[in-house]
Amino acid sequence: MFGLLKKKSTLLGLGAAFGSGTVFYNTSTNSTLSNNTGNFVPSKNKSDNIDYIIKKIDPIEEFHAPKNPVVLCHGLSGFSRLILLPSVYQITKFFRNFISITKDDQQLMHNIYDDDDDPNYKAFLEIDYWIGVKAMLEAQNVTVFTAKVPPFGSIDERAYALNDFIRAKIFYMKRSETVPEIKDNESKVKVNLIAHSMGGLDARYLISAIPPEEKQNYEVLSLTTISTPHHGSVMADYVCNLFDDLKSRMGVENPNVKLPVAFYQLTTDYVDLIFNKQIKDDPKVKYFSYGAYYNPNWSRMFYFSWKTIMTLSNEPNDGLVTIASSKHGKFRGVLPNLDHLSIINWNVSLTGKKDPNAIDILQFYMKVVDDLGRCGC
């Protein structure tokens, strides 16, 4: 019934299928987290890796910058930058592009993908998705790209957009003076992907389902995922079932009335029964993963979703993704006292206060990238 995911496919049939009927929740607790002061807590399932709780990250005395570019891949509703107040340059360029009937393909790629590096294009007021991460890494001589893919798009749509983004960045990097060892080099450039949330599924699809000839000028060396639902999200199950229940109560029979397909593709059934069976890891790529959890009070943004997941699955989670679901490849540990947005340096507490027990998240990303450098990536 369900074939291999294809380019440009909207997969609305899957949305209809997974938006209705029974969703099977995993009620077993694979990860147990205690309140003691130890550095790790073993899981109940002896076949699982030990869950190392990362309680502190010491400053790195000798940072090892990766030899290859790092691409930051955002989650479901994300963006590279959220523009709150555009600049005059941005407004002018928007109208110029809007009234232009024809565009050269390479110029269009520049318009879409290369403006992040243009100081004229900076808005008067904007917010980064990865708050502070890119600037911090670039200060350590790391080449960093922050990807742009369609918010709420399907996994395959986002993966192909990610492919286009990376190809365009490498195209211009090879013609610039910023990285002399890459300039005019005809060989493929290796890249390291660091992905948050759904971005990890996009990246896995890109690595395994998009053929090398469509990547053209690059290849993926490593993928590090942070709170990615590699086995789906119980919260996505809940949202999809709630939506169908509301449709039924309101007497809405139109099958075209549905949530964006991405929500159905994040359900536990879809990821485990379809995505993971079709998208196999590439043995040439290094896979690393991290999870997160917290125990929130009412003032935290994800309190309701955290409580919903605990009620349905009894799994420690960050408000959207359980630790068990975040595991893929070499599991590197658990970040305590952080919710799903705190791990990208967002403060989403209604009180405006950060958890005093949370680790320094920017230092965490320094450690992640330092590890990539030390392993030759």
Secondary structure, DSSP 8 states (H G I E B T S, - for coil): ------TT---HHHHHHHHSS-------------SSS-SEE--SSTTS--EEB-------SS----SS-EEEE--TT--SEEEEE--HHHHHHHHHHHH-S---HHHHHHHHHSGGG-GGG--SEEEESSTTHHHHHHTTT--EEE----TT--HHHHHHHHHHHHHHHHHHHTTSSSSTTTTT--S-EEEEEEEETTHHHHHHHHHHHS-HHHH-SEEEEEEEEES--TT--HHHHHHHHHHHHHHHHHT---TT----HHHHHTSHHHIIIIIHHH----TTSEEEEEEEE----TTBTTHHHHHHHHHHH---BSSS-BHHHH--SEEEEEEET--TTGGGT---BTT----TTS--HHHHHHHHHHHHHHTT-
